[in-house]
Amino acid sequence: MRILLAVDDSEIAVRAVHFVVRLSSQMTKNPDIFLLNVGDPLPREIEDAIGVQVAVMYHTGKGDITLAMANKILDEAGIAHEAHFEVGDPAETIVKHAIASQCDLIVMGSHGGHPFQALFLGSVTSKVLAHSPMPVTVVK
């Protein structure tokens, strides 16, 4: 089984990582885990003002910090995985990455870290559910 685990910097994402750890422990063969964080592009005016190199450093640093939590949990559980960071529309990028990696399942949190999002299914999650050709497990 090939699983795309989409994470952001929310507590819900941590729950999704722990869910994948539990799911993996129940399988007879270790799944292939593709850990993915997608950064929103900076507005064009900001990117133009700070320059491409600074924008790349910003995205890389933010992606590394976000992926570090999930990497640590998966490493401590002894689960091999590939970590990826991309910049783009989060929902679209998650689905494209899952298709390109030939994943059988996408696992993600129900919403991001914004307090008001706890009341609703997140817009990224809703879009992934609407456009994914493979099953999506939503962790809340």
Secondary structure as the mmCIF struct_conf table of DSSP 4:
data_model
#
loop_
_struct_conf.conf_type_id
_struct_conf.id
_struct_conf.beg_label_comp_id
_struct_conf.beg_label_asym_id
_struct_conf.beg_label_seq_id
_struct_conf.end_label_comp_id
_struct_conf.end_label_asym_id
_struct_conf.end_label_seq_id
STRN STRN1 ARG A 2 ALA A 6
BEND BEND1 ASP A 9 SER A 10
HELX_RH_AL_P HELX_RH_AL_P1 GLU A 11 SER A 25
TURN_TY1_P TURN_TY1_P1 GLN A 26 GLN A 26
BEND BEND2 THR A 28 LYS A 29
HELX_LH_PP_P HELX_LH_PP_P1 ASN A 30 PRO A 31
STRN STRN2 ASP A 32 GLY A 39
HELX_LH_PP_P HELX_LH_PP_P2 ASP A 40 PRO A 43
HELX_RH_AL_P HELX_RH_AL_P2 ARG A 44 ILE A 50
HELX_RH_AL_P HELX_RH_AL_P3 VAL A 52 GLU A 76
TURN_TY1_P TURN_TY1_P2 ALA A 77 GLY A 78
STRN STRN3 HIS A 81 VAL A 87
BEND BEND3 GLY A 88 GLY A 88
HELX_RH_AL_P HELX_RH_AL_P4 PRO A 90 ALA A 100
TURN_TY1_P TURN_TY1_P3 SER A 101 GLN A 102
BEND BEND4 ASP A 104 ASP A 104
STRN STRN4 LEU A 105 GLY A 109
BEND BEND5 SER A 110 HIS A 111
BEND BEND6 GLY A 113 GLY A 113
HELX_RH_3T_P HELX_RH_3T_P1 PRO A 115 LEU A 119
BEND BEND7 PHE A 120 PHE A 120
HELX_RH_AL_P HELX_RH_AL_P5 SER A 123 HIS A 131
BEND BEND8 PRO A 133 MET A 134
STRN STRN5 VAL A 136 VAL A 139
#
